[in-house]
């Protein structure tokens, strides 16, 4: 997949773009003085995160509680 990055005329892979945008938004929030616990930040694009959502979906699908 390809994503349009905020930098004009530059196309990057979707994973790289998400990482950049997460850091960019975090930097903006910090500059505004928002006091979040950044150690607890999660990224839904992280394979360690979405492997569990996929696993949960498959369990629901096996039991007929979800559909494709």
Backbone torsions as a table, in degrees:
resi	resn	phi	psi	omega
1	UNK	NA	149.0	178.4
2	UNK	-123.2	142.5	-178.6
3	UNK	-128.0	146.2	176.3
4	UNK	-83.0	121.7	-179.7
5	UNK	-83.3	156.4	178.5
6	UNK	-60.0	-18.7	177.6
7	UNK	-78.0	122.0	-176.9
8	UNK	-57.7	144.5	174.9
9	UNK	63.8	24.6	-179.1
10	UNK	-129.5	121.9	178.5
11	UNK	-109.5	132.2	-178.8
12	UNK	-132.7	164.3	177.1
13	UNK	-63.9	147.1	-174.9
14	UNK	-57.6	-38.1	-179.4
15	UNK	-64.7	-42.0	178.8
16	UNK	-66.8	-39.4	179.7
17	UNK	-65.2	-42.2	179.4
18	UNK	-63.1	-44.0	178.4
19	UNK	-59.9	-43.6	179.1
20	UNK	-62.8	-46.2	-177.3
21	UNK	-67.2	-36.1	176.4
22	UNK	-61.8	-46.2	178.4
23	UNK	-64.2	-39.7	-179.3
24	UNK	-64.2	-45.4	179.7
25	UNK	-67.4	-41.0	177.9
26	UNK	-60.4	-41.8	178.9
27	UNK	-62.5	-41.4	178.7
28	UNK	-64.3	-44.0	-179.7
29	UNK	-64.4	-40.0	177.8
30	UNK	-63.9	-40.0	-179.1
31	UNK	-68.0	-25.1	176.9
32	UNK	-82.9	-7.9	176.8
33	UNK	90.4	13.0	177.1
34	UNK	-66.8	136.0	-176.2
35	UNK	-108.1	79.5	174.9
36	UNK	-95.6	154.2	172.7
37	UNK	-84.7	93.7	-174.1
38	UNK	-68.7	-13.7	176.2
39	UNK	-71.3	-19.1	-178.9
40	UNK	-100.2	11.2	-179.8
41	UNK	-66.6	138.0	175.0
42	UNK	-123.7	154.3	177.3
43	UNK	-124.1	121.7	-179.8
44	UNK	-71.4	-7.8	176.2
45	UNK	-90.1	-4.5	179.6
46	UNK	-77.4	127.2	-179.4
47	UNK	-56.9	-30.8	177.9
48	UNK	-67.2	-23.6	177.9
49	UNK	-86.4	-54.0	-171.4
50	UNK	-75.5	-14.2	175.3
51	UNK	-64.9	-31.9	179.5
52	UNK	-77.3	-34.8	176.5
53	UNK	-67.9	-35.2	175.9
54	UNK	-66.9	-41.1	179.2
55	UNK	-62.8	-45.1	178.9
56	UNK	-60.4	-44.0	178.3
57	UNK	-59.2	-44.9	-179.8
58	UNK	-62.6	-37.2	177.5
59	UNK	-65.6	-41.9	177.5
60	UNK	-65.6	-39.3	179.5
61	UNK	-63.5	-41.9	178.9
62	UNK	-60.9	-33.4	-177.1
63	UNK	-93.0	5.7	178.1
64	UNK	74.5	19.0	-178.9
65	UNK	-96.8	-3.2	177.4
66	UNK	-143.0	163.5	177.9
67	UNK	-141.5	157.4	-178.5
68	UNK	-83.0	NA	NA
